[in-house]
């Protein structure tokens, strides 16, 4: 029973502390520069991944075509 009471009191105390910390962080805004950098990195990474995938797929198709030509010769 004592453990239950101590756990409940710990939860209540930490929830008050967490709630006040969240309110302080919410007051700060996100800057336009940070959003711009994130967007550039995100879409740049997506474009780079798509380009690498396309390039590797093209190489695989060429390798398969060459191996088929060599097999029929």
C-alpha positions, 0 to 999 in steps of 0.5 A: 500500500505504501508503494502505491501511495509513493508511486502515485505521489511521484507521478503527480509531482512529475506530471506538474513538472512536465506540464510546466516545461511543455508550456515554456517550450510552446511559447517559443516559435519555430524560425523560418530559417529552420523550416527552410533548411529542413525542407531543403534537406528533406526534399534534397534527400528524397531527390537524391534517393530517387536518383540513386535508385533510378541510376542503379536500376538502369545499370541492372537493366544494362547488365542483364541485357549484356548477359543475355547477348553473351548467352545467346552468342 
